[in-house]
Amino acid sequence: MEKSDRHSRIIRSDEPGFKEACMDTLFNKRRPAYFPEILYRVQSVEDIQEAIRLAKAEGLKVSVVSGGHSWSANHMRANSLVIDMSLFDSFSVDKSRMQATAGPGCKGHVLMLELVKQGLFFPTGHCKGVCLGGYLLKGGFGWHSVELGLACEQVLALDIVTAEGRIVHASETENADLYWAARGSGSGFFGVVFRYHLRLHPKPGFIGMIMHTYKLKHLDEVVHWMMGLRNQISNKVELKLSITQKSAVIRQAGIDVGAFVFADSWSEAKAITDFMRNSPIKKKASIRSPLVPVPMSKQYFLTSLHYPDNYRWAVDNIWTHARPEELLPGIHYLMDNMPPHPSFIHFEYWAGADRKRQDMAFSMEDEFFMSAMAAWTDSDKDEHYTRIVTEGMRMMEPFATGTQLADENLNHRTAKFMAMDNLLKVDEIRNHWDTDKLFHEWHSRPV
């Protein structure tokens, strides 16, 4: 579809190349269960308003896509019109006010790399290519957000086209109910955000990491060690396990234990990573790296190794504060049955349950976050591997408190993604702003 040709930006399901154009909006190359009737790649606010009128005229519901990193393809729905916001990718930075504005199609890593040049920082997503649109609506678990707060907590205001086609500004003092709902409702949001107003932070004085890599035979010991560190890790450290059949470090099945550090200085970084150097299991590590500075460009490169292009993905996740022995059977099941590299299990120390959050729709987190990331290329394996991931997470449901919307699998497994009172409040606000239920909700919702 040529950007310069207005008519070619609206493509219908009976036109040649329609499904290919829809697939181009997805990072996950697993074919979705449904396709929409119309794909509208908008270039202006007027286009958004026209798309809403078109959907109403043709009796279609509306879904929205910015970067297409929704693993479950939230925007691919039957009997719908998809508004593609990828061309709303510009941003501006006001260093004097420590603020920025950005469109939903702005890639987080592009914004980040510009900010760090100016000595600034924003908790953008960890993965290269993730756009701000869905990321901020779902909460935003990004770089340094353990300390700074969720990315959606840095959203000062939003500019939105409503289900009626009106342009509104939402903040703490203006259309405050929309502002409340936008921060955490994810794909269940009932408007089209076309501009975010963001709070910025100073760039940390030291950004770096320390890593230990273990062979897979040490999996149980590593999980017990990490989960035993409750309340012993600084909020300036992101501690993560990548459990994989092919570690990028030792080139065989293993566990990469990474402590990503955002400190004021080298001396502080060294002090808050002592738990790695003093680890009782560190001698079992095959490789132990020292604490080293790692610029954000390199951080994105390292993360991107886990997410190569043109793969089919099945992803699911849990929040939990369970004991290691309760989770390990499910972890072993997944490692024994998921496809080979680049599939992996992401396990992260979060400790979010005790944090005071802003009053907003987002309301689901816990001490630990775990996601299963299965990747393959053979279309004949879609059903099989999707079932493996879903069943693996079902094994751990008794020990889970909920799921995160960013890596959800709600089209295959219903799970709690928001506190019930918050979910009911979202429904009330939706009934006010989207009386005809024009916008799609989530694939499923807790009962």
N, C-alpha and C positions, 0 to 999 in steps of 0.2 A: 504494500500500500504506500503510495507516494505521499509524503507529507504536504506537498504543494497543491495537490488535487483535492479539493473539498469533497467531492462525491466519492472518491476512492477511499476516504476515511470512514465511510459508513459501508459495511459489508454485511450482506444477509446470508442466511444459511443455505439458500438455494443457488448462491453464486459460486463459481469455480474458486478454489483455494480458501474457502471459508474455514474449514476445520484446521487447515495448516496455519492460517492466520491466528486462530484461537490458540493452537499449540504454541505459537511463538510468544504468547503472553505468559507462558509457564516455564519456570525453571525445572520443575519436575516433569520429565518426559513420559511418565506413566499416563496412559490415556484416561481421561476422566470418564465417569459414568454418564454424564450428560454434557450437551453443548447448548449454548444459547441460540436465540433466533437472530439476534443482531449484535454485531461488535462495532462500537462507535469510538474511534480514537480521537478524542477531543483535543482542541488546540486553544480554546478560549473559554471564559466563563459563559459566554453566549452559547457556545457549543454544548456545554453541560446543561444549560436550560433547555436547549432544543432537544437534547437526548431524553430529558425527562418528559417533555411534551410528547415526543415520539413514542416512548414506552406506554404512556397513558392512552394515546390514540389507538395503539395496536393491542391493548390489553395485556401488556407484558410487565413482569416485575423487573426490578433493577438490581444489578450487582456492580461492584466497582473493583478495579485492579490498578495497582500502581507499578509494582515491580515483578509481580508474579511469583514471589517466593513462598506463597501459601502451599505447604506440602499437600494439603487435601484439596487444592484447587477450589477454594471457596467461591470464586467468581464464576465457575463453570456450572451453571444451573439451567434446568429445562425451562422453557417458556419465559425467557428473560432477555433483557438487553444489557450488555456489559458496557460500562463506561470505562474506557482505558485512559488512565491519567498519566501515562508514562512521559508525555511531552511537557507536563508541568514539572520540569526538572531544574529550574533556576533557583538560585539562592542569593542572599545578600547578607553581609556581615557589618554590624555597627559595633566596633570595638569600644568606642567611648561609652556606649550604653550597655555593653556586655550582652547584646542581643543579636539575633539573626532572624530572618524570615526565609522560608524554604517551601517549595512546592512538594506535593506528595511523591512525585516522580524523581525527586532528588536522591541520588545514591548516597547512602550514609558515608561510605569511605571517601567519596569525592569531597563532601563537606568537611569531614574530619581532616583530610590532608591539607586543605586550605586553612582550617582553623589552627592547626599546630604550627603552621608557618608564621601565624600572627601571635603565637604564644597563648592560644585559646584552646578550649576543649569542650566537647559535648559527648554524652554517652551514646554514640551511634552503635548500630548493630555490629556484632563480631564478624559477620560474613561479608566479604566483598560483594558488591552488587545489590545488597538489600536496600530497597528504597524506604523513604521515611513514612509513606502513607500508611500501610498496614502495620508497620513496625510500631509507630507511635500509638495507633488506635488500640493495639493489643497490650500495651504496657511499656515495652521497650527495655529488655534486659541487655544492656550494652556494656562497652568498655567503661570500667571504673564506676558502674552504677551501683555496686555494693556500697560505696562510700557516698557518691553524689546523689543517689536516689534513682528511681526508674526514669527512663527518658520521658515518659508521659508526664512526670512531675515537673519537668523543665518546660513544658508547654504553657506559655503564658496566655495564649489566645489562639483561636482558629477562625478562618473565614470559610463559610460553608454555603453551598447551595442546598436548600431544603427540598423536601418532597413536593412542595408547592411551587418550586422554581424560584423562590426568593433568595436573595443574597443576604446573609446575616453574619454578624461578628459575635463570637461567643468567648466569654472570659468570666472571671470571678464576679464581675459587676454587670455584665451584659449577657442576656440569654444564658444565665448561669446553669440552668438545667441541661442545656446542650453541652456546655463545657464539662459538666460533671460526667455526662454519659459518654462523651467522646474519649475520655481517658480511661480505657480499659474494656470497652465493649467490642473492640475488634471488628470482625466481619459482620457483627450484629448491629453496627451503627447504621442509622437511618438518615444519612445525608451524604453529600459529596464535599469532602474537605479539599479546598484548592490552595490554601495557604496556611502554614503553621508559623506562629510567632514563638521563638525559642529563647530561653535563658541560657547564657553561656557561662563558662567557668574558666579560671586560669589553667593553663596547661601544667600538669604536675612537673615538679623539678626533676624527677627520675621516673622513666618508664622502662621496664625491663622484665626479665623473667629468670627463673631457675627451674631446671627440669631434671627429674629422675625417671629412668625407663627400666621397667621390669619385664622379665619373660612372663608369659601368660600363666605359668604354673604357680606364680606368686599372687594370683588374683585375689584369693580370699584374704590373705594377709594385708594386701594393699587396701582393700575395701575396709577391713576392720580398723586399720591405722587411720585412714582419712575420717571415717565416721566417729572415731574416738577423739577427734580434735575439736569437738563442739566447744564453742565459746573461747577458743584459744588462738584464733586467727584474726588479724587486723582486718578491718573493712577496706583497707587499701590493698588487699591481696585478693585475687581471684584464684581459688584452688580448684583444679579440674583434672579429672581422669578421662583419658581417651582409651577405651578398651577395644582393641582391633586385632584382626588376623594378620595385619602387616604394619607394624609400627614404622613410621618414617625414619626413626632413629636406628633401630636394630634390624630392620628389614625382615622381621618375623613376627609371629603372634606375640603381643605384649600389651603393656599398659604404660602409656606416657602420662606421667604425673607432672603437670605444669602449674607453677605458682607465678601468676602474672601480677606485676607489682606497679602501683601508681603512687609513688611516695614524694615527699617534699624534697628529699635529698638522698644521696648515695648511702649515707650513714643510717638514715631511717630505714631505707630499703633493706640494708643488710640486717638491721636489728629485727625487722618484722618477718624476715624469712629464716630466722634461726630454727624454726620448727622443722624445716627441710634438712638443714645441716645436722640437727640433733635427732633426726628420725631414728627410732630403734630398728627399722628395717632397711635403712639406706645401704648397708653392706650387701644386701641381696640384689641391689639395682645393677643392671648390666652397664648402664651409662649414667654418670652423674655430672651434669653441667654446673659450672659456677653461676653465681648471679651476674648477669650481663645486661647492659643497656640494649634495648631493642626498639628502634623507632617504629612509629605506627605503620609506616609503609611495609615494614618487614613483618609486623604483627599480622597484617591483613594477608600477606603472602603465605605465612605459616598456616593461618586458619583456612585459607582457600584450598590447601592440600587435601583437606577432608571432604571438600565439596566440588569434585570435578564436574564439568559440564556434560550434558547429553546422557545422563543416567536416569533410570526410573527409580523412584524412591518410595518407600513406605516408612512413615515416621510416626511415633507415638511417644508420650511422656507421662511422668507422674511427678507430683510434689509429695514429699514424704518426710517423716521423722522416725521411721522404723529402725529396728535393729538390723545390723548386717546379716545375721543369720536368717532373718525373714526375707530379705531381698535377694540373697545370693542364689537360691534355686532358680528364680526367674532370670537372673543375669546369666547363669550357666546355660539355661535353656536357649536364650537368645543367641549366645555365642556359639552354641553347638548347631544351630539351625539357620541363622541368617546367612545370606550370601557372603562370599569372600570379599576382600578388599575391593572398594573403599568403604564397605559397611563398618560401622563402629557403634559403641555405646558411649554416650557422653554422660558423665556423672560429676556433679558440681556441688561444692559446699556453698550454701547460700545463707542460712540462718535468718531468713526473712520473717519468720513467724513472730519475732519479738519486736519488729520495727514499727515505728509510728509512721503511717502513710498519710498523705493528704486525703481528704474526703473526696472520693471519686468512684467510678464504677469498678475499677480494678480492685480486687479484694481476695485474691487467691495466691498464696505462696507458703513456703514451709522451710525447714532447715536444709533440706537437700532437694536437688532437682536431677532427674535422670531421664534421658531420652534414648530411644533406640532408633538408629539411622541405617536402614537397610537399602542398599543400592545394587542395581543389576542392569543389564542391557537387553535381555531376552524377553520379548513381550509375552511369550508363553508362560513365563514365571510370575506374572503380575499377581494373579489370585493366590498362588502358593505363598509368596513372600509377604504379601499383605496380611495373610492369615497368620503367618508365623509371628510377625511383629505384634499384631492385635492380641493373639493368644498369650504371648509372652508378657504383655502388659496386664492382661486379665489375671494372670497368675499373681501379680503384685497388687491388684486392686484392694485386697483386704488390708494392705499396709500403706495405702495411698490416701492423701487428703484431697487430691484433686488433680487437675491437669492445667497446663499452661497453653493459652491460645496460640502462641507463636509456633509451637510444634505439635499442634493437635491432630487427632485422628477421629474427629467427631462424626465423620461419615461412616465409620466402622465400629466405633466404641463410644457410647455415651458416657460422659464423665462430668463431674462438677468443675466448672471453670470460673465461678464467681460466687460470692456469698449469696445465699438465697434472698436476703433482704435487698441486696444491691440489684440482683436480677429482677426482682419485682419492681424496683424503682425504675430501672431501665425500661421495663414494659410500660409503666405509667408515662414516662417521658415520650416514649415512642407513640403512644396513643394520642398525645397532644400534637407532636410534630409530623407524624406520618399516619394520619387517620385512616387512610385507605390501604395501609400495609403495602406500599409500593416497593419498599426495599426488602430484600431477602434478609432473614435472620441467619443464625448459625446452622450448620448441617443438622445438629441435634442439640437438645438442651437437657439438663438433669431433671429427673422426675422426683 
